[in-house]
Amino acid sequence: MYRDDKTYDEIKQVIINIYLDYDIKEFPLDEKEICRKMGVALVPYSELGLSAQPLLVKHSVHGFFVNGTAENVPTIYYNDSVESEGSQRFTIFHELKHYVFEDKDDGD
């Protein structure tokens, strides 16, 4: 998907503000720590039990984001049975993007 230069500049500014607002100084980035600082819960699929996992995988093989409500904080559910730690990290950061930019789906 192509975005114009102005949009990329806005995205970069949001990322810089996150680094500053949440005092992020260490690299590589710790996705779980960033979610904790931002108030986003992380729930691995395995935490929800074997009977729930087929439904979660049917919804998304990798993971998904659920907006917060008055009763619940924003939450990222991710498939921790995926062998690649890099894939899990990518999924968490991708879903965090939905939270930060208030995306409804991957087309936004």
Order of alpha helices (4+ residues) and beta strands (2+ residues): alpha-alpha-beta-alpha-beta-beta-alpha
